[in-house]
């Protein structure tokens, strides 16, 4: 492709939605659905774990949604885990296979996979934070020989809010993955651990200098997870966060996601703790 044409195509993907097909809709919980988006014939979708897309529906609006599927598994489709919280996400939940949807992106920086290889990985998602980290976790599992120990600490408020239950079971059964799950409020059938996600840190021992930690979840969770990681002597530069908050346009024009001099949609949504620790609004 000629350079000028390539640049025009890039600009179109940024500012003009591409029409794509909804090929599958699966209920994950009462509030979340997993939407599979299929590209037009001959199309290819290249993304990195941690990136997001802008999803638009004609006459309704647009919303930023993190990509939940791993780029190691397919390039002609991708998955979005969507929580029903507003007009756009309610409209997305009403979609059926065969419907068309507008997609811009992918946007954001994604996780620096090259810095993770050879390291032990500790994932600490909370609630819906598992959706973007699922992309990274499955990417690591598909390239398992290039990483050290893999530990997943996952917390949810209630058993009914646990995402991707089948995959949690698959990860649990693997010999090369350590999975620990807890809920804040158990039901009568819950046999696992009870407590906030930070209680799971008491169950593990790590080699801090060789460990990369990745967390994503509600803002209130970050501060306490980071305290636990620093308490275990994980270096600040080895702690990574996905800060998908207040984003809107995806291209740094609207200012909704600005934190000091940083635009979450352009400079993130993935940051190391050392990059954002001085920004009070980042962890509040």
SVG drawing of the C-alpha trace seen along z (x, -y; Angstrom):
<svg xmlns="http://www.w3.org/2000/svg" viewBox="-33 -19 48 48">
<polyline fill="none" stroke="black" stroke-width="0.4" points="0.0,0.0 1.4,-3.4 2.3,-5.7 -0.3,-8.4 -3.1,-5.8 -2.0,-4.0 -2.1,-7.3 -5.6,-8.1 -6.8,-4.6 -5.3,-5.2 -7.1,-8.5 -10.4,-6.9 -10.1,-4.3 -9.5,-7.0 -12.4,-9.4 -14.9,-7.4 -16.4,-4.2 -16.1,-1.0 -19.3,1.1 -18.8,4.5 -21.1,7.5 -22.2,8.8 -21.7,12.5 -22.4,13.7 -24.0,12.4 -23.5,14.3 -24.8,13.4 -21.9,13.5 -23.8,12.2 -27.0,10.2 -25.1,7.0 -22.5,8.1 -22.6,9.6 -19.8,10.8 -20.2,9.5 -18.2,11.0 -17.6,8.6 -16.7,10.0 -14.8,8.0 -15.8,7.8 -14.5,10.5 -10.8,10.0 -10.5,7.6 -7.9,7.9 -8.0,6.5 -4.6,6.0 -4.6,5.0 -2.5,5.4 -3.8,6.5 -5.0,3.5 -6.2,1.5 -9.8,0.4 -12.3,-0.5 -15.0,-3.1 -18.4,-1.4 -21.1,-3.4 -24.8,-2.8 -26.6,-5.1 -29.0,-7.5 -27.8,-6.3 -24.2,-7.4 -20.7,-6.0 -18.8,-4.5 -15.2,-3.3 -15.0,0.5 -11.9,2.5 -11.0,5.4 -11.4,8.7 -10.2,11.2 -6.5,12.1 -4.8,11.1 -3.1,14.5 -6.4,16.3 -7.9,14.6 -7.5,11.5 -10.8,11.5 -12.9,11.1 -12.7,9.7 -14.7,9.8 -16.0,7.0 -17.3,7.6 -20.0,4.9 -21.6,3.9 -25.1,2.4 -24.7,-1.1 -26.2,-3.7 -27.9,-4.4 -25.2,-3.1 -24.4,0.0 -28.1,0.7 -28.4,0.5 -25.4,2.8 -27.1,5.4 -30.1,5.3 -28.1,6.4 -28.5,9.8 -26.3,11.8 -26.5,10.4 -26.8,6.7 -24.3,4.1 -22.3,1.9 -19.8,-0.9 -16.2,-0.5 -13.3,-3.0 -9.8,-1.9 -8.1,-0.2 -6.8,-2.9 -4.4,-3.2 -1.0,-1.9 -1.6,1.6 0.6,3.6 4.4,3.7 4.7,7.5 8.4,7.2 9.0,6.1 7.0,8.9 8.7,11.8 10.9,13.9 9.2,12.5 6.9,14.0 3.4,12.4 0.9,11.6 -2.5,10.5 -4.9,8.9 -8.2,8.0 -11.3,6.9 -14.9,7.3 -15.2,6.1 -11.4,5.5 -11.0,9.1 -12.4,8.2 -9.4,6.2 -6.9,8.5 -8.5,11.6 -6.9,10.5 -3.5,10.3 -3.8,13.5 -4.8,15.5 -2.0,14.0 0.5,15.1 -1.1,18.6 -0.8,19.0 2.9,18.0 3.4,19.8 7.0,20.8 8.3,17.2 7.0,16.3 7.8,17.5 5.3,18.2 1.7,17.0 -0.5,16.1 -4.1,14.8 -5.8,13.2 -9.5,12.4 -12.0,10.7 -15.7,10.0 -18.5,8.6 -20.7,11.7 -20.5,15.1 -23.1,14.1 -20.7,11.3 -17.8,13.6 -16.9,13.2 -15.9,16.0 -16.6,18.9 -15.7,21.5 -12.3,19.9 -11.7,19.6 -12.2,23.3 -9.8,23.9 -7.1,21.7 -7.6,23.5 -7.0,26.9 -3.8,25.9 -0.5,27.0 1.3,23.8 -1.3,21.2 -2.1,20.4 -5.7,19.1 -7.1,17.7 -10.6,16.3 -12.5,14.5 -15.9,12.8 -16.9,10.0 -20.4,11.5 -20.9,15.2 -24.2,17.0 -25.3,20.3 -23.5,22.2 -20.2,20.5 -17.4,22.8 -14.4,20.6 -12.6,17.7 -14.5,14.7 -13.0,11.2 -11.7,8.4 -9.1,9.1 -6.2,7.9 -6.8,10.9 -5.5,13.2 -2.1,11.7 -1.6,13.6 -1.9,16.8 1.1,16.3 4.8,15.8 6.6,14.1 10.1,13.2 9.6,9.4 12.5,8.4 11.4,10.9 7.7,10.2 5.6,8.0 2.1,7.2 -0.9,6.1 -4.1,4.8 -7.4,3.5 -10.7,2.8 -12.8,0.2 -10.8,-2.9 -11.1,-2.3 -9.3,1.0 -6.1,-0.3 -4.7,-2.0 -5.0,1.1 -3.7,3.5 -0.7,1.2 0.0,1.1 0.1,4.9 2.5,5.0 4.8,2.4 4.7,4.2 5.9,7.3 8.8,5.2 7.6,5.3 9.4,2.3 7.2,-0.6 8.1,-0.2 6.9,3.4 3.4,2.5 1.1,1.9 -2.5,0.5 -5.2,0.1 -7.0,-3.2 -10.0,-3.1 -11.9,-6.0 -13.7,-9.1 -12.7,-8.3 -15.0,-9.5 -13.5,-10.4 -10.5,-8.1 -8.2,-10.6 -7.4,-13.3 -9.8,-15.9 -12.6,-16.1 -10.5,-16.3 -12.7,-14.0 -9.8,-11.7 -7.2,-14.3 -5.2,-13.8 -2.7,-16.7 -0.7,-16.6 -1.8,-13.0 -4.6,-11.9 -5.7,-8.4 -6.9,-7.6 -3.6,-8.6 -0.9,-8.0 -2.7,-5.0 -4.9,-3.4 -2.0,-1.3 0.5,-2.9 3.2,-1.8 2.7,-2.9 5.9,-5.0 4.3,-7.0 1.2,-8.0 1.9,-7.9 2.2,-11.7 -1.3,-12.2 -3.8,-12.3 -6.8,-11.8 -5.3,-8.7 -5.9,-6.5 -9.1,-8.1"/>
</svg>
